[in-house]
Amino acid sequence: MIEDKFGLKDEEYWSGPWRTRQTLQRPLMLKGQEGMVLGAPATVALNQRQSFPVALIRVSKLTTLGKIPSRSTLIITTMDLGSNELRARLALPPLAREAGNSGRANAGSGRDSFSGDDTAMVAEAHTIDLASRVRLPAARGEYLVTAILFDQVSNRCRMKVSESAGYDDPAVDEFLQQYRARRLHTPKVFPEVGTPLPSYRRQDNSPAIPAELGVALSVTRVNVFAPGARCILTGSFRLPIRPQNIVKPVKAGTESAVVPEETAIIPISLLITGSADATPQIVKLVVPSYGPLESTAHQTIATGYFSFDLCGIANLLVAPQTHFIYAFSGEVMTAAVPTAFVRLPEEELDGAGSW
């Protein structure tokens, strides 16, 4: 859901972002509902600001917080809607570097009341500077910001960075879009087609192409943690594309133009985080569409499939753990798809695979 729930004026994200904190966290705490609420300024003027602060509230059971501390698990992501570049990093710096920008509140009468109570709730509040955490550039752009904790996702916030607060010139956005279309060349497919995988044709286990805009993922649920392990990820998509994504006919000398098999090349980014090591990995896919493009009044849409061994392009064999896989493309973001790696006793490894 793309929505800023904080209800603050933009300048309050710099001067004091917690005016509505109790209103946001109290309903969750009273219901015993765990979740995250994210807030961000709608517009950042570069002639006035040098930082890009977002505010994050995490509500959880006290027992959950003890097992899953925010500092080593929370991820903050930004999707650049102009370039389709995904950035992600652990949201909070190590404790020794924290500069007193977080707080904690609880729904009980005092901290002591949490002792031995499995239903006790706790809320944390953090400010995160996107300039320092994900190195968001001080340049004009429009972003979607999201917080992730394993398979839990916050609301998503839209943030626009412009040169000045006085006047936002729409002609500049149109110019930059056309500039990118002229400058960017059709990228090569990644990972490259192989036999039998990677493949960009429909497989027997491919998920159906989404009826609405989106990406559908399916992955081997449990795998053996061992050298040579494989983890097969299959997917399908229905995504809006831009002119630079369309594959045009190629002139072949004096002969007639050669019509390529692909109709479009679409960037899709995978974000992978783990239950033991949450440090995010980003895999930038470049996926072809072979079907006819669909045109509406406002956009052109491509559809297609992909299948590959995720172990071949991502480092999943760090430790036995459950990984959570997300797909991003423009405004589209999937729910997490989990895949686990388990270590078996040596005597059970012969003939073991995935299931």
C-alpha positions in Angstrom: 0.0 0.0 0.0 1.5 3.4 -1.1 0.4 5.7 1.7 2.0 8.0 4.3 0.1 7.3 7.5 2.0 9.8 9.7 -0.1 12.8 8.7 2.8 15.3 9.2 3.8 18.4 7.3 7.0 17.8 5.4 9.1 20.0 7.6 8.1 18.0 10.7 10.2 15.1 9.5 13.3 17.3 10.3 12.0 19.2 13.3 10.0 16.5 15.2 8.4 13.5 13.5 6.7 11.9 16.5 3.7 14.2 17.0 1.3 11.5 15.8 3.3 8.5 17.2 0.8 7.5 19.9 -2.1 7.7 17.5 -0.3 5.3 15.1 1.1 2.8 17.5 -1.6 2.6 20.2 -4.3 0.8 18.1 -1.8 -1.9 17.1 -0.6 -2.3 20.7 -4.1 -2.6 22.1 -5.0 -5.3 19.5 -1.7 -7.2 20.2 -0.9 -6.7 16.5 2.6 -6.6 15.2 3.5 -4.3 12.4 5.5 -1.4 11.0 4.4 2.1 10.1 6.5 4.3 7.8 6.4 8.0 7.1 8.4 10.2 4.7 8.2 13.8 3.5 6.3 14.0 0.2 8.8 16.6 -1.2 12.4 17.3 -0.4 13.8 20.6 -1.7 17.6 20.4 -2.4 18.1 24.1 -1.9 16.9 23.7 1.6 17.8 20.2 2.8 20.8 17.9 2.6 19.2 14.9 4.3 16.3 12.6 3.5 14.7 11.5 6.8 12.0 8.9 7.2 10.3 7.9 10.4 9.6 4.2 11.3 7.5 2.8 14.1 7.8 -0.9 14.9 5.1 -2.5 17.2 5.8 -6.1 18.3 5.4 -8.5 21.2 8.2 -8.1 23.8 9.1 -11.7 23.3 9.4 -11.2 19.5 11.6 -8.1 20.0 13.9 -10.2 22.2 14.3 -12.8 19.4 14.3 -10.4 16.5 16.0 -7.2 17.4 15.4 -4.3 15.0 19.0 -3.2 14.7 20.2 -6.4 13.0 17.1 -7.2 11.0 15.2 -4.1 9.8 15.8 -3.2 6.1 15.1 0.1 4.4 14.6 0.1 0.6 14.2 2.8 -2.0 13.0 2.3 -5.6 14.0 5.1 -8.0 10.9 5.3 -10.3 12.9 7.1 -13.0 15.8 4.6 -13.3 14.2 1.5 -11.7 17.2 1.3 -9.4 16.6 -0.5 -6.1 18.7 0.3 -3.1 18.5 -1.6 0.2 20.5 -1.7 3.5 20.0 -2.6 7.1 18.0 0.4 8.3 19.8 1.0 11.6 23.5 1.5 12.3 25.4 -0.5 14.9 24.4 0.5 18.5 27.7 2.3 19.2 27.1 4.7 16.3 23.5 5.4 17.1 23.0 9.2 17.9 20.0 9.0 20.2 17.4 9.1 17.4 15.2 6.2 18.6 12.8 5.8 21.4 10.6 3.0 22.9 7.2 3.1 24.5 5.0 0.4 25.9 1.3 -0.2 26.4 1.6 -1.2 30.1 2.1 1.0 33.1 5.8 0.4 33.3 8.7 -1.8 32.0 8.4 -4.1 34.9 4.9 -5.1 33.9 6.4 -6.9 30.9 8.2 -9.5 33.0 6.9 -13.0 32.2 4.0 -11.8 30.0 4.0 -13.3 26.6 1.3 -10.9 25.4 3.1 -7.7 26.4 3.6 -5.2 23.5 6.4 -2.8 22.9 6.9 0.0 20.3 10.1 1.4 18.9 10.5 4.6 16.9 13.5 5.3 14.7 14.4 8.1 12.3 16.5 7.0 9.3 18.4 9.3 6.9 18.3 7.8 3.4 21.2 10.0 2.4 23.6 8.1 4.8 21.9 4.7 5.0 21.3 3.9 1.3 23.4 6.8 -0.2 20.3 8.3 -1.9 21.8 10.9 -4.3 21.1 14.6 -3.9 19.5 14.8 -7.3 16.0 15.2 -8.8 14.0 12.0 -8.6 10.9 10.2 -7.3 11.2 7.3 -4.9 9.1 4.7 -3.2 10.4 3.9 0.3 9.6 0.6 2.1 10.7 -1.0 5.3 11.1 -4.8 5.5 11.5 -7.2 8.4 11.8 -10.8 7.1 8.3 -11.4 5.6 6.8 -8.3 7.2 6.4 -5.1 5.1 5.5 -1.6 6.1 3.3 0.8 4.1 5.2 2.3 1.2 5.8 6.1 1.0 6.3 8.2 -2.1 9.0 10.9 -1.9 10.0 13.4 -4.5 13.3 15.2 -4.6 13.4 18.5 -6.5 15.7 21.4 -6.9 13.7 23.9 -5.0 10.5 24.3 -3.0 9.2 27.4 -4.8 8.3 25.8 -8.1 8.2 22.2 -9.3 8.6 22.3 -13.1 6.8 19.3 -14.8 8.7 20.0 -18.0 11.9 18.9 -16.3 10.4 15.5 -15.4 9.3 15.0 -19.1 12.7 16.1 -20.3 14.5 13.6 -18.0 12.2 10.8 -19.1 12.9 11.5 -22.8 16.6 11.9 -22.0 16.8 8.4 -20.4 14.9 6.9 -23.3 17.4 8.3 -25.8 20.5 7.5 -23.7 19.7 4.0 -22.4 20.4 1.1 -24.7 18.5 -2.2 -24.5 20.4 -4.2 -21.9 21.5 -7.8 -22.3 19.3 -10.5 -20.8 20.6 -11.6 -17.3 21.1 -14.4 -16.4 21.7 -15.6 -20.0 19.6 -18.3 -21.4 21.0 -21.8 -20.7 20.0 -25.5 -21.1 17.7 -26.3 -19.5 18.0 -23.2 -17.3 17.9 -20.3 -17.1 14.8 -20.1 -19.3 12.4 -17.4 -20.2 9.7 -19.6 -21.6 6.7 -21.1 -19.7 7.6 -24.2 -17.6 5.3 -26.8 -16.2 5.7 -25.3 -12.7 5.6 -21.7 -13.8 3.0 -19.6 -11.9 0.2 -18.1 -14.1 0.8 -14.6 -15.4 -0.9 -12.2 -13.0 -4.3 -10.9 -14.0 -3.3 -7.4 -12.7 0.1 -5.6 -12.8 2.6 -7.6 -10.8 5.1 -10.4 -10.5 4.3 -13.9 -9.4 7.1 -16.1 -7.8 7.4 -19.7 -6.9 10.5 -21.3 -5.3 11.6 -24.6 -3.9 10.4 -24.4 -0.3 13.1 -26.4 1.5 16.6 -27.2 0.2 19.6 -29.2 1.6 22.4 -26.9 2.8 25.4 -28.6 1.0 27.9 -27.8 -1.8 26.3 -27.8 -5.2 22.8 -27.1 -3.8 20.2 -25.8 -6.2 17.2 -23.6 -5.5 14.9 -23.3 -8.5 12.9 -20.0 -8.7 10.2 -19.6 -11.3 8.2 -16.5 -12.0 5.8 -14.7 -14.3 5.0 -11.0 -14.8 2.7 -8.5 -16.2 4.5 -5.1 -16.0 4.2 -1.6 -17.5 7.2 -0.7 -19.6 8.8 2.4 -21.0 9.9 3.2 -24.6 13.5 2.2 -23.8 12.3 -1.3 -22.7 10.9 -2.0 -26.2 13.1 -4.1 -28.5 13.0 -2.5 -32.0 13.9 -4.1 -35.3 17.6 -4.2 -36.2 18.8 -3.1 -39.6 21.0 -5.7 -41.2 23.2 -3.9 -43.7 21.4 -3.3 -47.0 18.9 -6.0 -46.2 15.5 -5.5 -44.6 15.3 -5.0 -40.9 15.6 -8.1 -38.7 12.7 -8.5 -36.3 14.1 -9.8 -32.9 12.3 -12.6 -31.1 12.0 -10.5 -27.9 9.4 -7.8 -27.8 10.7 -6.1 -24.7 13.4 -6.3 -22.1 12.3 -5.6 -18.5 14.3 -4.9 -15.4 13.2 -6.8 -12.3 15.2 -6.6 -9.0 15.1 -9.4 -6.4 15.8 -8.5 -2.8 16.8 -11.4 -0.6 17.1 -11.3 3.2 17.6 -14.2 5.7 16.4 -15.2 9.1 20.0 -15.7 10.5 21.7 -13.0 8.4 19.3 -10.3 7.4 21.9 -8.3 5.3 20.0 -7.7 2.0 21.2 -9.0 -1.3 19.9 -7.4 -4.5 19.9 -9.4 -7.8 19.2 -7.3 -10.9 17.4 -9.4 -13.4 17.0 -8.4 -17.1 14.1 -10.4 -18.4 12.8 -10.7 -22.0 9.2 -10.8 -23.0 8.3 -12.8 -26.1 4.6 -12.1 -26.2 2.8 -9.3 -27.9 2.8 -6.0 -26.0 -0.5 -4.7 -24.7 -1.3 -1.0 -25.1 -3.8 1.0 -23.0 -4.5 4.7 -23.0 -1.7 5.4 -20.4 0.8 2.6 -20.7 2.4 -0.3 -22.6 2.4 -3.7 -20.8 4.6 -6.7 -21.3 4.1 -10.3 -20.0 6.4 -13.3 -19.7 8.2 -15.9 -17.6 11.5 -16.7 -16.0 13.1 -19.8 -14.4 16.6 -20.2 -13.0 18.7 -21.7 -10.2 18.9 -18.9 -7.6 22.0 -20.4 -6.1 23.8 -19.6 -9.4 23.3 -15.8 -9.1 22.9 -15.2 -5.3 24.9 -16.2 -2.2 22.3 -18.4 -0.4 24.8 -20.8 1.2 26.0 -18.5 3.9 24.3 -20.5 6.7 21.3 -22.8 7.2 18.4 -20.4 7.4 15.2 -19.3 5.7 15.5 -16.7 3.0 12.7 -14.3 2.1 12.6 -13.2 -1.6 10.9 -10.1 -2.9 10.6 -8.8 -6.5 10.5 -5.1 -7.4 9.9 -3.4 -10.7 8.9 0.3 -10.7 5.9 0.6 -8.4 5.3 -3.1 -8.3 6.5 -5.1 -5.2 5.6 -8.7 -4.4 4.9 -10.2 -1.0 7.8 -12.3 0.4 8.3 -15.9 -0.9 10.3 -18.0 1.5 12.9 -20.7 0.8 14.8 -22.6 3.5 18.2 -24.3 3.6 18.7 -27.1 6.2 21.8 -29.1 7.1 21.3 -32.9 7.3 23.5 -35.4 9.2 26.2 -36.7 6.9 24.7 -40.2 6.7 21.5 -38.7 5.3 23.1 -36.6 2.6 23.4 -39.3 -0.1 20.6 -38.8 -2.6 19.2 -35.8 -0.8 17.9 -32.9 -2.8 15.1 -30.4 -2.5 11.4 -30.7 -1.7 
